[in-house]
Amino acid sequence: MAASEQHYSPDVPSFDKPVKLLIVVAPYYKDIADNLVTGAKAEIEAAGGTWEIVEMPGALEVPTAIGISDRRSNFDGYVALGCVIRGETTHYETVCNDSSRAIQLLGLQGLCIGNGILTVENRAQAEVRADPGGQNKGGGAAAAALHLIALSRKWGAQTKGIGFRPGSESYRVAGDTDGSQTT
């Protein structure tokens, strides 16, 4: 059982500039979500960061909320929290796969997201994983976001000097030699 295994976690990074994270939580199972949030807040505060929280109805809405926030706010990173417990239908697979895939796609676009959406077979598994004094998956998700923020800050200002960069002036139409036609 996973509860008895030892896991390694790298030290939480330190930051020269403050970090601000958005915790996006789906509190469908309120007690489990509250434990996840408690763990995430403690991890962010231990790194000297600040946080805000927004609640979504379910795990499927969490990635959308993160995407909207990224386009319209100034957070350095995100912590996705919630819990999906297997039921009697295939809805479990849909919610687990689609929320995870959407979070991964946002991450591949450069967002710093720690995914703490639990996907479990039963309530007992969720309780063990959410417990801040136990497996603390909320804290682990916050730590993941903090590590990604540190990495993006480390390499964020570097460019490789390749790729397309739009010019500051209009470009010339093919065949235009005097610069009179631009688009």
C-alpha positions, 0 to 999 in steps of 0.5 A, spaced: 500 500 500 502 506 498 501 509 505 507 505 507 512 507 502 517 512 503 517 517 497 523 523 496 521 530 495 526 535 493 526 541 498 521 547 496 525 552 492 526 559 495 525 565 491 528 572 490 521 575 488 514 573 491 510 568 488 503 568 488 499 562 486 491 561 485 488 555 488 483 552 484 479 547 488 473 543 486 470 542 493 465 536 491 467 532 497 468 538 501 472 535 507 477 532 502 477 538 498 478 542 505 484 538 507 487 538 500 487 546 501 490 546 508 496 542 505 497 547 499 496 553 503 501 551 508 506 549 502 505 556 499 506 559 505 512 555 507 516 558 501 514 565 502 508 565 497 501 568 497 495 565 494 488 566 492 482 561 492 477 560 487 472 554 487 469 550 481 463 546 481 467 540 479 474 537 476 472 538 469 471 546 470 478 546 474 482 547 467 478 552 464 478 556 470 486 556 470 486 558 463 481 564 464 485 566 470 492 566 466 489 570 460 486 575 465 490 575 471 497 575 474 498 569 478 505 566 477 502 559 478 496 554 479 494 549 484 489 544 481 485 541 487 479 536 487 477 529 488 474 524 483 471 517 486 470 511 482 462 510 481 458 506 477 458 509 471 464 511 466 463 518 468 469 517 472 474 515 466 471 521 463 472 526 468 479 523 470 482 523 463 479 530 461 481 534 467 488 531 467 489 532 460 487 539 460 491 541 465 497 537 462 496 541 455 496 548 459 502 546 463 505 544 456 503 551 454 508 554 459 503 554 465 506 552 472 500 548 475 501 543 480 495 537 479 492 535 486 486 532 483 485 525 486 483 520 482 481 514 487 477 508 488 473 509 494 473 515 500 478 511 504 483 512 499 481 519 498 482 521 506 489 518 506 491 522 500 488 528 502 490 528 510 495 534 511 499 530 516 499 524 512 500 523 504 498 531 503 497 531 496 495 538 496 501 540 499 505 536 494 501 539 488 503 546 491 510 544 491 510 542 484 507 548 482 513 552 486 518 548 483 515 549 476 515 557 477 522 556 480 524 553 473 520 558 469 524 564 473 531 561 472 530 560 464 524 565 463 529 571 461 533 566 456 532 566 449 535 561 444 535 566 438 531 562 433 524 562 431 519 567 428 519 574 431 514 579 428 517 585 426 515 592 428 514 595 421 509 593 416 513 588 411 513 589 404 509 585 398 512 581 394 515 585 388 514 591 391 521 595 390 520 602 393 516 600 399 509 604 397 505 597 398 505 594 405 500 590 408 
